[in-house]
Amino acid sequence: MPTLIGHHDVKDRDHWLASPKREELFGPLGITNIRTFVDPQNPNHVAVLMDVPDMDTFQAAMQSEGAAEAMAFDGVLPETLVILVEA
């Protein structure tokens, strides 16, 4: 099962950290071990690490309206999103 790291900028770090949207979007996909990180030098730069059982399902979910809505709710600046896959 690959581990992913997604990092991006957000409008409000505290709102992003408190949001239930990550679990709501990724939980039903079987994604586990979701952990959040913040950049101590740039409080609006954050990351999420997770174990993804099915990359095709994850990629399809990230293109969905649900993902766009979750990112908008969370204040994610989508143009800053970078996803790294464990090598």
N, CA, C and O atoms as CSV, one atom per row, in Angstrom:
chain,resi,resn,atom,element,x,y,z
A,1,MET,N,N,0.859,-1.174,0.000
A,1,MET,CA,C,0.000,0.000,0.000
A,1,MET,C,C,0.903,1.234,0.000
A,1,MET,O,O,1.677,1.428,0.937
A,2,PRO,N,N,0.814,2.063,-1.031
A,2,PRO,CA,C,1.675,3.249,-1.076
A,2,PRO,C,C,1.274,4.301,-0.048
A,2,PRO,O,O,0.104,4.450,0.304
A,3,THR,N,N,2.273,5.013,0.411
A,3,THR,CA,C,2.058,6.155,1.282
A,3,THR,C,C,2.224,7.410,0.429
A,3,THR,O,O,3.158,7.513,-0.366
A,4,LEU,N,N,1.306,8.362,0.605
A,4,LEU,CA,C,1.351,9.622,-0.138
A,4,LEU,C,C,1.568,10.781,0.812
A,4,LEU,O,O,1.164,10.747,1.974
A,5,ILE,N,N,2.211,11.798,0.292
A,5,ILE,CA,C,2.292,13.086,0.972
A,5,ILE,C,C,1.738,14.111,-0.005
A,5,ILE,O,O,2.176,14.192,-1.153
A,6,GLY,N,N,0.787,14.878,0.453
A,6,GLY,CA,C,0.283,15.999,-0.333
A,6,GLY,C,C,0.590,17.275,0.426
A,6,GLY,O,O,0.217,17.409,1.592
A,7,HIS,N,N,1.264,18.211,-0.222
A,7,HIS,CA,C,1.507,19.484,0.462
A,7,HIS,C,C,0.952,20.617,-0.380
A,7,HIS,O,O,0.933,20.553,-1.609
A,8,HIS,N,N,0.499,21.661,0.313
A,8,HIS,CA,C,-0.160,22.777,-0.349
A,8,HIS,C,C,-0.286,23.938,0.616
A,8,HIS,O,O,0.006,23.800,1.804
A,9,ASP,N,N,-0.713,25.063,0.118
A,9,ASP,CA,C,-0.974,26.232,0.944
A,9,ASP,C,C,-2.457,26.301,1.259
A,9,ASP,O,O,-3.300,25.841,0.489
A,10,VAL,N,N,-2.755,26.887,2.410
A,10,VAL,CA,C,-4.135,27.080,2.843
A,10,VAL,C,C,-4.322,28.531,3.282
A,10,VAL,O,O,-3.365,29.235,3.603
A,11,LYS,N,N,-5.575,28.947,3.285
A,11,LYS,CA,C,-5.892,30.309,3.718
A,11,LYS,C,C,-5.792,30.456,5.230
A,11,LYS,O,O,-5.375,31.502,5.729
A,12,ASP,N,N,-6.178,29.403,5.968
A,12,ASP,CA,C,-6.235,29.464,7.428
A,12,ASP,C,C,-5.830,28.106,7.988
A,12,ASP,O,O,-6.598,27.145,7.929
A,13,ARG,N,N,-4.632,28.037,8.524
A,13,ARG,CA,C,-4.103,26.768,9.029
A,13,ARG,C,C,-4.991,26.142,10.095
A,13,ARG,O,O,-5.249,24.939,10.053
A,14,ASP,N,N,-5.464,26.941,11.055
A,14,ASP,CA,C,-6.269,26.394,12.142
A,14,ASP,C,C,-7.584,25.808,11.633
A,14,ASP,O,O,-8.022,24.758,12.104
A,15,HIS,N,N,-8.213,26.485,10.673
A,15,HIS,CA,C,-9.446,25.953,10.069
A,15,HIS,C,C,-9.149,24.634,9.364
A,15,HIS,O,O,-9.897,23.668,9.517
A,16,TRP,N,N,-8.066,24.586,8.596
A,16,TRP,CA,C,-7.690,23.373,7.872
A,16,TRP,C,C,-7.443,22.220,8.841
A,16,TRP,O,O,-7.912,21.105,8.616
A,17,LEU,N,N,-6.706,22.490,9.919
A,17,LEU,CA,C,-6.408,21.437,10.889
A,17,LEU,C,C,-7.671,20.885,11.551
A,17,LEU,O,O,-7.754,19.686,11.817
A,18,ALA,N,N,-8.643,21.737,11.814
A,18,ALA,CA,C,-9.864,21.324,12.506
A,18,ALA,C,C,-10.905,20.689,11.586
A,18,ALA,O,O,-11.886,20.123,12.068
A,19,SER,N,N,-10.710,20.774,10.292
A,19,SER,CA,C,-11.726,20.328,9.339
A,19,SER,C,C,-11.922,18.808,9.346
A,19,SER,O,O,-10.952,18.055,9.435
A,20,PRO,N,N,-13.173,18.362,9.254
A,20,PRO,CA,C,-13.463,16.934,9.136
A,20,PRO,C,C,-13.432,16.443,7.687
A,20,PRO,O,O,-13.631,15.254,7.438
A,21,LYS,N,N,-13.190,17.327,6.743
A,21,LYS,CA,C,-13.337,16.978,5.328
A,21,LYS,C,C,-12.356,15.918,4.840
A,21,LYS,O,O,-12.711,15.120,3.972
A,22,ARG,N,N,-11.138,15.884,5.368
A,22,ARG,CA,C,-10.185,14.858,4.931
A,22,ARG,C,C,-10.745,13.470,5.209
A,22,ARG,O,O,-10.755,12.603,4.335
A,23,GLU,N,N,-11.209,13.272,6.438
A,23,GLU,CA,C,-11.753,11.961,6.804
A,23,GLU,C,C,-13.024,11.656,6.013
A,23,GLU,O,O,-13.235,10.515,5.599
A,24,GLU,N,N,-13.862,12.652,5.800
A,24,GLU,CA,C,-15.106,12.445,5.045
A,24,GLU,C,C,-14.823,12.036,3.605
A,24,GLU,O,O,-15.522,11.189,3.048
A,25,LEU,N,N,-13.801,12.635,3.003
A,25,LEU,CA,C,-13.473,12.326,1.605
A,25,LEU,C,C,-12.698,11.025,1.488
A,25,LEU,O,O,-13.025,10.174,0.660
A,26,PHE,N,N,-11.666,10.866,2.319
A,26,PHE,CA,C,-10.750,9.743,2.147
A,26,PHE,C,C,-11.150,8.482,2.906
A,26,PHE,O,O,-10.820,7.381,2.466
A,27,GLY,N,N,-11.844,8.607,4.021
A,27,GLY,CA,C,-12.230,7.439,4.811
A,27,GLY,C,C,-12.988,6.381,4.009
A,27,GLY,O,O,-12.626,5.206,4.068
A,28,PRO,N,N,-14.033,6.762,3.257
A,28,PRO,CA,C,-14.778,5.770,2.485
A,28,PRO,C,C,-13.954,5.084,1.390
A,28,PRO,O,O,-14.363,4.049,0.862
A,29,LEU,N,N,-12.800,5.656,1.050
A,29,LEU,CA,C,-11.934,5.060,0.026
A,29,LEU,C,C,-10.962,4.053,0.625
A,29,LEU,O,O,-10.154,3.461,-0.092
A,30,GLY,N,N,-11.038,3.857,1.940
A,30,GLY,CA,C,-10.137,2.926,2.599
A,30,GLY,C,C,-8.774,3.521,2.908
A,30,GLY,O,O,-7.852,2.804,3.299
A,31,ILE,N,N,-8.644,4.827,2.735
A,31,ILE,CA,C,-7.389,5.508,3.027
A,31,ILE,C,C,-7.242,5.604,4.543
A,31,ILE,O,O,-8.173,6.002,5.243
A,32,THR,N,N,-6.072,5.238,5.039
A,32,THR,CA,C,-5.847,5.171,6.473
A,32,THR,C,C,-4.594,5.938,6.873
A,32,THR,O,O,-3.844,6.437,6.034
A,33,ASN,N,N,-4.396,6.012,8.180
A,33,ASN,CA,C,-3.195,6.614,8.753
A,33,ASN,C,C,-3.010,8.057,8.273
A,33,ASN,O,O,-1.898,8.478,7.954
A,34,ILE,N,N,-4.110,8.803,8.227
A,34,ILE,CA,C,-4.072,10.194,7.759
A,34,ILE,C,C,-3.466,11.058,8.857
A,34,ILE,O,O,-3.970,11.107,9.979
A,35,ARG,N,N,-2.378,11.735,8.515
A,35,ARG,CA,C,-1.690,12.597,9.477
A,35,ARG,C,C,-1.445,13.966,8.840
A,35,ARG,O,O,-1.181,14.076,7.643
A,36,THR,N,N,-1.540,14.993,9.665
A,36,THR,CA,C,-1.374,16.357,9.171
A,36,THR,C,C,-0.079,16.965,9.707
A,36,THR,O,O,0.397,16.617,10.787
A,37,PHE,N,N,0.473,17.886,8.915
A,37,PHE,CA,C,1.724,18.552,9.238
A,37,PHE,C,C,1.621,20.023,8.883
A,37,PHE,O,O,0.889,20.398,7.967
A,38,VAL,N,N,2.356,20.858,9.609
A,38,VAL,CA,C,2.424,22.287,9.294
A,38,VAL,C,C,3.891,22.697,9.207
A,38,VAL,O,O,4.748,22.153,9.902
A,39,ASP,N,N,4.154,23.649,8.355
A,39,ASP,CA,C,5.488,24.199,8.167
A,39,ASP,C,C,5.706,25.267,9.239
A,39,ASP,O,O,5.005,26.279,9.229
A,40,PRO,N,N,6.654,25.077,10.164
A,40,PRO,CA,C,6.851,26.062,11.226
A,40,PRO,C,C,7.378,27.406,10.712
A,40,PRO,O,O,7.268,28.418,11.404
A,41,GLN,N,N,7.940,27.422,9.522
A,41,GLN,CA,C,8.447,28.659,8.943
A,41,GLN,C,C,7.384,29.398,8.126
A,41,GLN,O,O,7.512,30.595,7.869
A,42,ASN,N,N,6.334,28.678,7.721
A,42,ASN,CA,C,5.260,29.254,6.911
A,42,ASN,C,C,3.949,28.616,7.375
A,42,ASN,O,O,3.598,27.537,6.899
A,43,PRO,N,N,3.221,29.253,8.288
A,43,PRO,CA,C,2.055,28.615,8.900
A,43,PRO,C,C,0.918,28.283,7.937
A,43,PRO,O,O,0.010,27.535,8.298
A,44,ASN,N,N,0.949,28.815,6.740
A,44,ASN,CA,C,-0.102,28.487,5.774
A,44,ASN,C,C,0.330,27.417,4.776
A,44,ASN,O,O,-0.392,27.127,3.823
A,45,HIS,N,N,1.500,26.834,4.993
A,45,HIS,CA,C,1.955,25.711,4.165
A,45,HIS,C,C,1.796,24.452,5.011
A,45,HIS,O,O,2.383,24.338,6.087
A,46,VAL,N,N,1.002,23.514,4.518
A,46,VAL,CA,C,0.648,22.317,5.278
A,46,VAL,C,C,0.833,21.071,4.423
A,46,VAL,O,O,1.039,21.144,3.211
A,47,ALA,N,N,0.753,19.931,5.090
A,47,ALA,CA,C,0.871,18.660,4.376
A,47,ALA,C,C,-0.014,17.622,5.043
A,47,ALA,O,O,-0.365,17.725,6.218
A,48,VAL,N,N,-0.356,16.632,4.260
A,48,VAL,CA,C,-1.094,15.475,4.767
A,48,VAL,C,C,-0.387,14.228,4.256
A,48,VAL,O,O,0.014,14.156,3.095
A,49,LEU,N,N,-0.242,13.253,5.138
A,49,LEU,CA,C,0.385,11.982,4.806
A,49,LEU,C,C,-0.669,10.908,5.004
A,49,LEU,O,O,-1.423,10.962,5.975
A,50,MET,N,N,-0.740,9.930,4.101
A,50,MET,CA,C,-1.777,8.906,4.197
A,50,MET,C,C,-1.373,7.645,3.458
A,50,MET,O,O,-0.567,7.684,2.529
A,51,ASP,N,N,-1.944,6.526,3.883
A,51,ASP,CA,C,-1.756,5.247,3.206
A,51,ASP,C,C,-2.951,5.015,2.289
A,51,ASP,O,O,-4.102,5.045,2.725
A,52,VAL,N,N,-2.659,4.783,1.011
A,52,VAL,CA,C,-3.705,4.702,-0.024
A,52,VAL,C,C,-3.719,3.293,-0.622
A,52,VAL,O,O,-2.753,2.893,-1.272
A,53,PRO,N,N,-4.806,2.532,-0.413
A,53,PRO,CA,C,-4.846,1.160,-0.920
A,53,PRO,C,C,-5.033,1.047,-2.429
A,53,PRO,O,O,-4.644,0.040,-3.020
A,54,ASP,N,N,-5.624,2.064,-3.066
A,54,ASP,CA,C,-5.913,1.986,-4.503
A,54,ASP,C,C,-5.639,3.355,-5.132
A,54,ASP,O,O,-6.418,4.294,-4.965
A,55,MET,N,N,-4.537,3.452,-5.849
A,55,MET,CA,C,-4.143,4.731,-6.434
A,55,MET,C,C,-5.125,5.222,-7.494
A,55,MET,O,O,-5.367,6.425,-7.591
A,56,ASP,N,N,-5.692,4.325,-8.284
A,56,ASP,CA,C,-6.658,4.738,-9.309
A,56,ASP,C,C,-7.890,5.359,-8.662
A,56,ASP,O,O,-8.390,6.383,-9.130
A,57,THR,N,N,-8.378,4.747,-7.593
A,57,THR,CA,C,-9.535,5.292,-6.880
A,57,THR,C,C,-9.195,6.643,-6.269
A,57,THR,O,O,-10.000,7.573,-6.324
A,58,PHE,N,N,-8.009,6.753,-5.690
A,58,PHE,CA,C,-7.571,8.032,-5.117
A,58,PHE,C,C,-7.518,9.117,-6.189
A,58,PHE,O,O,-8.035,10.216,-5.987
A,59,GLN,N,N,-6.900,8.814,-7.320
A,59,GLN,CA,C,-6.767,9.806,-8.387
A,59,GLN,C,C,-8.126,10.229,-8.932
A,59,GLN,O,O,-8.337,11.407,-9.224
A,60,ALA,N,N,-9.043,9.287,-9.069
A,60,ALA,CA,C,-10.397,9.628,-9.520
A,60,ALA,C,C,-11.091,10.509,-8.494
A,60,ALA,O,O,-11.773,11.469,-8.853
A,61,ALA,N,N,-10.919,10.185,-7.217
A,61,ALA,CA,C,-11.547,10.989,-6.166
A,61,ALA,C,C,-11.006,12.413,-6.174
A,61,ALA,O,O,-11.756,13.364,-5.952
A,62,MET,N,N,-9.719,12.565,-6.427
A,62,MET,CA,C,-9.119,13.899,-6.428
A,62,MET,C,C,-9.617,14.763,-7.584
A,62,MET,O,O,-9.509,15.988,-7.537
A,63,GLN,N,N,-10.157,14.133,-8.609
A,63,GLN,CA,C,-10.714,14.865,-9.755
A,63,GLN,C,C,-12.208,15.124,-9.602
A,63,GLN,O,O,-12.824,15.754,-10.462
A,64,SER,N,N,-12.784,14.643,-8.522
A,64,SER,CA,C,-14.242,14.719,-8.341
A,64,SER,C,C,-14.684,16.072,-7.806
A,64,SER,O,O,-13.891,16.851,-7.275
A,65,GLU,N,N,-15.974,16.320,-7.963
A,65,GLU,CA,C,-16.581,17.528,-7.400
A,65,GLU,C,C,-16.476,17.517,-5.877
A,65,GLU,O,O,-16.311,18.566,-5.255
A,66,GLY,N,N,-16.573,16.327,-5.278
A,66,GLY,CA,C,-16.451,16.214,-3.828
A,66,GLY,C,C,-15.101,16.690,-3.320
A,66,GLY,O,O,-15.019,17.351,-2.285
A,67,ALA,N,N,-14.043,16.357,-4.045
A,67,ALA,CA,C,-12.704,16.814,-3.657
A,67,ALA,C,C,-12.591,18.322,-3.807
A,67,ALA,O,O,-12.015,18.994,-2.953
A,68,ALA,N,N,-13.137,18.850,-4.886
A,68,ALA,CA,C,-13.098,20.301,-5.096
A,68,ALA,C,C,-13.853,21.024,-3.989
A,68,ALA,O,O,-13.403,22.060,-3.500
A,69,GLU,N,N,-14.993,20.482,-3.597
A,69,GLU,CA,C,-15.777,21.086,-2.523
A,69,GLU,C,C,-15.042,20.999,-1.182
A,69,GLU,O,O,-15.048,21.953,-0.404
A,70,ALA,N,N,-14.411,19.852,-0.916
A,70,ALA,CA,C,-13.667,19.690,0.335
A,70,ALA,C,C,-12.493,20.661,0.385
A,70,ALA,O,O,-12.242,21.276,1.421
A,71,MET,N,N,-11.775,20.802,-0.724
A,71,MET,CA,C,-10.646,21.728,-0.750
A,71,MET,C,C,-11.116,23.168,-0.573
A,71,MET,O,O,-10.473,23.954,0.123
A,72,ALA,N,N,-12.226,23.507,-1.196
A,72,ALA,CA,C,-12.759,24.867,-1.042
A,72,ALA,C,C,-13.165,25.111,0.409
A,72,ALA,O,O,-12.862,26.165,0.969
A,73,PHE,N,N,-13.841,24.156,1.012
A,73,PHE,CA,C,-14.250,24.287,2.409
A,73,PHE,C,C,-13.034,24.456,3.318
A,73,PHE,O,O,-13.042,25.264,4.246
A,74,ASP,N,N,-11.993,23.680,3.033
A,74,ASP,CA,C,-10.784,23.698,3.855
A,74,ASP,C,C,-9.886,24.908,3.592
A,74,ASP,O,O,-8.931,25.141,4.332
A,75,GLY,N,N,-10.183,25.672,2.551
A,75,GLY,CA,C,-9.342,26.824,2.228
A,75,GLY,C,C,-8.047,26.457,1.541
A,75,GLY,O,O,-7.077,27.213,1.594
A,76,VAL,N,N,-8.022,25.302,0.896
A,76,VAL,CA,C,-6.838,24.869,0.164
A,76,VAL,C,C,-6.707,25.707,-1.108
A,76,VAL,O,O,-7.690,25.951,-1.808
A,77,LEU,N,N,-5.491,26.138,-1.392
A,77,LEU,CA,C,-5.214,26.812,-2.662
A,77,LEU,C,C,-4.787,25.726,-3.646
A,77,LEU,O,O,-3.621,25.331,-3.659
A,78,PRO,N,N,-5.725,25.233,-4.477
A,78,PRO,CA,C,-5.473,24.033,-5.279
A,78,PRO,C,C,-4.286,24.151,-6.234
A,78,PRO,O,O,-3.654,23.147,-6.561
A,79,GLU,N,N,-3.985,25.346,-6.674
A,79,GLU,CA,C,-2.858,25.510,-7.602
A,79,GLU,C,C,-1.517,25.228,-6.931
A,79,GLU,O,O,-0.503,25.088,-7.615
A,80,THR,N,N,-1.500,25.142,-5.590
A,80,THR,CA,C,-0.251,24.868,-4.870
A,80,THR,C,C,-0.085,23.404,-4.506
A,80,THR,O,O,0.948,23.022,-3.956
A,81,LEU,N,N,-1.085,22.572,-4.805
A,81,LEU,CA,C,-1.066,21.161,-4.405
A,81,LEU,C,C,-0.003,20.366,-5.154
A,81,LEU,O,O,0.054,20.385,-6.384
A,82,VAL,N,N,0.833,19.669,-4.395
A,82,VAL,CA,C,1.825,18.740,-4.925
A,82,VAL,C,C,1.638,17.428,-4.186
A,82,VAL,O,O,1.587,17.403,-2.956
A,83,ILE,N,N,1.536,16.327,-4.942
A,83,ILE,CA,C,1.371,15.018,-4.334
A,83,ILE,C,C,2.626,14.188,-4.638
A,83,ILE,O,O,3.046,14.064,-5.788
A,84,LEU,N,N,3.199,13.633,-3.591
A,84,LEU,CA,C,4.371,12.769,-3.704
A,84,LEU,C,C,3.978,11.371,-3.292
A,84,LEU,O,O,3.237,11.181,-2.327
A,85,VAL,N,N,4.488,10.367,-4.043
A,85,VAL,CA,C,4.190,8.969,-3.773
A,85,VAL,C,C,5.460,8.294,-3.280
A,85,VAL,O,O,6.539,8.483,-3.842
A,86,GLU,N,N,5.319,7.507,-2.226
A,86,GLU,CA,C,6.462,6.784,-1.687
A,86,GLU,C,C,7.116,5.962,-2.782
A,86,GLU,O,O,6.438,5.248,-3.521
A,87,ALA,N,N,8.425,6.062,-2.887
A,87,ALA,CA,C,9.168,5.344,-3.932
A,87,ALA,C,C,9.553,3.952,-3.462
A,87,ALA,O,O,10.182,3.201,-4.207
